Amino acid sequence: MAGARSVNVLREAIQVVHRNILCVLVYALISVLADGVRLGGDSLARLLFHVEAPDALPAAYYLFADVALSAVYALIQTLIFTWLGREIDKPLYKIAVPGEAMKRFFAMWLLFGLVSLTLFRLSLSQHTADNLELAQVLLLAFVMFEAFSIPVGACVMFRGSFEWRSLLDALSPLWRQFHAALGVLLVSLMQVLLVLGLIVWLAPYRALLLLVDVAAAYLACLVFAGVWLVCMSDRDSDDEPEYHF
């Protein structure tokens, strides 16, 4: 029974994403453009600083590039996910794009992106320093944080605002409807592992890494839609829901 509920949520999420494929295409397009600019910026920076290895660039460059890329992805997630949420839950979900959505959710997605990139950078630096045990711990922390960032963000966006004091309440649909959410959470974890594997595999062919953005965009929208459907199910079964659309 629990497995059937989880499969039904995934099946419905796939149908939702296919009905709103324009969201995925816009997400993928902006991701490809942003990462393309980043790859071009890395190449230009290596020329300007007269270095060959990407990891030989100054730390200040990585700081600027990481913050800029995180901001772009936060913009994508704020706008595309709000758009997708409105389409799934219309006419109930009325948060406007872009104005109201940016005020409520941009800072949250930017925070998630910066924490994720920081964990990844720390893992790489410890690996370079031959501190392999700490590198593995940090990589595991990155994978888990990345896997849960979209489910957490979807719950917060469904509730309508990001507030630390009410974060646990916003996440409560995930454990109240855990059997239904389990499949989506596993897909989110597999998405992170798949993207990491493709990045390692395609590392010698950096331009091909842009193709990873297309798969990542589809899976991100799928996970978001699945969690949103779980939250809708929880709301419909709740006697006194507290949502702030």
C-alpha positions as CSV (number, residue, x, y, z in Angstrom):
1,M,0.0,0.0,0.0
2,A,2.8,2.5,1.0
3,G,4.7,1.6,-2.1
4,A,1.6,2.1,-4.3
5,R,1.1,5.6,-2.9
6,S,4.7,6.5,-3.6
7,V,4.5,5.2,-7.1
8,N,1.2,7.1,-7.7
9,V,2.8,10.4,-6.6
10,L,5.7,9.9,-8.9
11,R,3.4,8.9,-11.8
12,E,1.2,12.0,-11.2
13,A,4.4,14.2,-10.9
14,I,5.6,13.0,-14.2
15,Q,2.3,13.9,-15.8
16,V,2.4,17.3,-14.2
17,V,5.9,18.0,-15.5
18,H,4.9,16.9,-19.0
19,R,1.9,19.1,-19.0
20,N,4.1,22.0,-17.9
21,I,7.2,21.1,-20.0
22,L,7.7,24.8,-20.8
23,C,8.8,25.2,-17.2
24,V,11.5,22.5,-17.7
25,L,12.6,24.0,-21.0
26,V,13.1,27.5,-19.5
27,Y,14.8,26.1,-16.5
28,A,17.2,24.1,-18.7
29,L,17.8,26.9,-21.1
30,I,18.8,29.4,-18.4
31,S,20.9,26.8,-16.6
32,V,22.8,26.0,-19.8
33,L,23.4,29.7,-20.5
34,A,24.6,30.3,-16.9
35,D,26.9,27.4,-16.8
36,G,28.1,28.2,-20.3
37,V,29.0,31.7,-19.2
38,R,30.7,30.1,-16.1
39,L,32.8,27.8,-18.3
40,G,33.7,30.7,-20.6
41,G,34.6,32.8,-17.6
42,D,36.9,30.1,-16.2
43,S,38.7,29.9,-19.5
44,L,39.1,33.6,-19.7
45,A,40.3,33.8,-16.1
46,R,43.0,31.2,-16.8
47,L,44.2,33.3,-19.7
48,L,44.2,36.5,-17.6
49,F,45.9,34.9,-14.6
50,H,48.3,32.8,-16.8
51,V,47.4,29.5,-15.2
52,E,46.4,26.2,-16.9
53,A,44.7,24.2,-14.2
54,P,41.2,25.5,-13.2
55,D,42.0,24.9,-9.5
56,A,45.0,27.3,-9.7
57,L,42.7,30.3,-10.1
58,P,42.7,32.8,-7.2
59,A,40.2,32.1,-4.4
60,A,38.6,35.6,-4.9
61,Y,37.6,34.6,-8.5
62,Y,35.9,31.4,-7.2
63,L,34.1,33.4,-4.5
64,F,32.7,35.9,-7.0
65,A,31.9,33.2,-9.6
66,D,30.2,30.9,-7.0
67,V,28.1,33.7,-5.6
68,A,27.1,34.9,-9.1
69,L,26.1,31.4,-10.2
70,S,24.2,30.7,-7.0
71,A,22.3,33.9,-7.5
72,V,21.3,32.9,-11.0
73,Y,20.2,29.5,-9.9
74,A,18.2,31.0,-7.0
75,L,16.5,33.3,-9.6
76,I,15.7,30.2,-11.7
77,Q,14.3,28.2,-8.8
78,T,12.3,31.1,-7.4
79,L,10.6,32.0,-10.7
80,I,10.2,28.5,-12.3
81,F,9.1,26.8,-9.1
82,T,6.6,29.5,-8.3
83,W,5.3,29.2,-11.9
84,L,5.1,25.4,-11.6
85,G,3.4,25.6,-8.2
86,R,0.7,28.0,-9.6
87,E,0.0,25.7,-12.5
88,I,-0.3,22.6,-10.2
89,D,-2.4,24.2,-7.5
90,K,-4.5,26.8,-9.4
91,P,-6.6,28.6,-8.5
92,L,-5.6,28.3,-4.8
93,Y,-1.9,29.3,-5.1
94,K,-1.8,33.0,-6.0
95,I,1.7,34.2,-5.3
96,A,2.7,36.4,-8.2
97,V,5.7,36.0,-10.4
98,P,8.2,37.7,-10.2
99,G,7.6,40.4,-7.6
100,E,6.0,38.6,-4.7
101,A,7.9,35.4,-5.4
102,M,11.3,37.1,-5.3
103,K,10.5,38.8,-2.0
104,R,9.4,35.5,-0.3
105,F,11.8,32.9,-1.7
106,F,14.8,34.3,-3.5
107,A,16.9,34.6,-0.3
108,M,16.0,31.0,0.7
109,W,17.2,29.5,-2.6
110,L,20.3,31.7,-2.6
111,L,21.1,30.4,0.9
112,F,20.6,26.8,-0.2
113,G,22.9,27.3,-3.2
114,L,25.7,29.0,-1.2
115,V,25.7,26.3,1.5
116,S,25.7,23.6,-1.2
117,L,28.6,25.1,-3.1
118,T,30.5,25.8,0.1
119,L,30.3,22.1,1.1
120,F,31.4,21.0,-2.3
121,R,34.3,23.4,-2.4
122,L,35.4,22.3,1.1
123,S,35.3,18.7,0.0
124,L,37.4,19.4,-3.0
125,S,40.0,21.3,-1.0
126,Q,40.3,18.6,1.6
127,H,40.7,16.0,-1.2
128,T,43.4,18.1,-2.7
129,A,45.1,18.3,0.7
130,D,45.0,14.4,0.9
131,N,42.7,14.7,3.9
132,L,40.5,12.0,2.4
133,E,38.3,11.1,5.4
134,L,37.2,14.7,5.9
135,A,36.7,15.1,2.2
136,Q,34.4,12.1,2.2
137,V,32.4,13.4,5.1
138,L,32.0,16.8,3.5
139,L,31.0,15.2,0.2
140,L,28.4,13.1,2.0
141,A,27.1,16.3,3.7
142,F,26.9,18.0,0.3
143,V,25.0,15.1,-1.3
144,M,22.4,14.9,1.6
145,F,22.0,18.7,1.7
146,E,21.6,18.9,-2.1
147,A,19.2,16.0,-2.1
148,F,16.9,17.6,0.5
149,S,17.1,21.2,-0.7
150,I,14.4,21.0,-3.3
151,P,12.0,19.0,-1.1
152,V,12.5,21.5,1.7
153,G,12.2,24.4,-0.6
154,A,9.0,23.0,-2.1
155,C,7.4,22.6,1.3
156,V,8.4,26.2,2.2
157,M,7.0,27.6,-1.0
158,F,3.8,25.6,-0.6
159,R,3.4,27.1,2.8
160,G,3.9,30.6,1.3
161,S,6.9,32.0,3.2
162,F,10.3,31.2,4.6
163,E,10.5,31.6,8.4
164,W,13.0,29.8,10.6
165,R,10.5,29.6,13.5
166,S,7.9,27.8,11.3
167,L,10.3,25.7,9.2
168,L,9.4,22.4,11.0
169,D,5.7,23.0,10.5
170,A,6.4,23.7,6.8
171,L,8.2,20.3,6.5
172,S,5.5,18.4,8.5
173,P,3.8,17.1,5.3
174,L,6.9,15.1,4.5
175,W,6.6,13.0,7.6
176,R,2.8,13.0,7.9
177,Q,2.7,11.7,4.3
178,F,6.0,9.9,4.4
179,H,4.9,6.8,2.5
180,A,3.7,9.0,-0.3
181,A,6.8,11.2,-0.2
182,L,9.4,8.4,0.0
183,G,9.6,7.8,-3.8
184,V,10.1,11.5,-4.5
185,L,12.8,11.8,-1.9
186,L,14.6,8.8,-3.3
187,V,14.4,10.4,-6.8
188,S,15.9,13.6,-5.4
189,L,18.8,11.6,-3.9
190,M,19.4,9.7,-7.2
191,Q,19.3,13.0,-9.1
192,V,22.3,14.3,-7.1
193,L,24.2,11.0,-7.4
194,L,23.5,10.9,-11.2
195,V,24.6,14.5,-11.8
196,L,27.7,14.0,-9.7
197,G,28.5,10.8,-11.7
198,L,28.0,12.6,-15.0
199,I,30.2,15.5,-13.9
200,V,33.0,13.1,-13.1
201,W,32.5,11.1,-16.3
202,L,32.3,14.1,-18.6
203,A,35.1,16.1,-16.8
204,P,37.5,15.7,-19.7
205,Y,34.9,17.2,-22.0
206,R,33.8,20.3,-20.2
207,A,31.4,21.5,-22.9
208,L,29.4,18.3,-22.6
209,L,28.7,19.2,-19.0
210,L,26.0,21.6,-20.3
211,L,24.0,18.5,-21.3
212,V,23.8,17.6,-17.6
213,D,21.8,20.8,-17.0
214,V,19.0,19.5,-19.2
215,A,18.6,16.2,-17.2
216,A,19.1,18.1,-13.9
217,A,16.3,20.6,-14.9
218,Y,13.8,17.8,-15.6
219,L,14.6,15.9,-12.4
220,A,14.5,19.1,-10.3
221,C,11.0,20.0,-11.6
222,L,9.9,16.4,-11.1
223,V,11.0,16.4,-7.5
224,F,9.4,19.8,-6.9
225,A,6.1,18.7,-8.4
226,G,6.1,15.4,-6.5
227,V,6.7,17.2,-3.1
228,W,4.0,19.8,-4.0
229,L,1.5,17.0,-4.7
230,V,2.3,15.5,-1.3
231,C,1.8,18.9,0.4
232,M,-1.6,19.2,-1.5
233,S,-2.6,15.8,-0.3
234,D,-1.6,16.7,3.3
235,R,-3.5,20.0,3.1
236,D,-6.7,18.3,1.8
237,S,-6.6,15.8,4.7
238,D,-5.8,18.5,7.4
239,D,-8.7,19.9,9.4
240,E,-7.0,23.2,10.1
241,P,-4.3,24.0,7.5
242,E,-2.2,27.1,7.9
243,Y,-1.0,28.3,4.5
244,H,-0.2,31.9,3.5
245,F,-0.8,32.3,-0.2
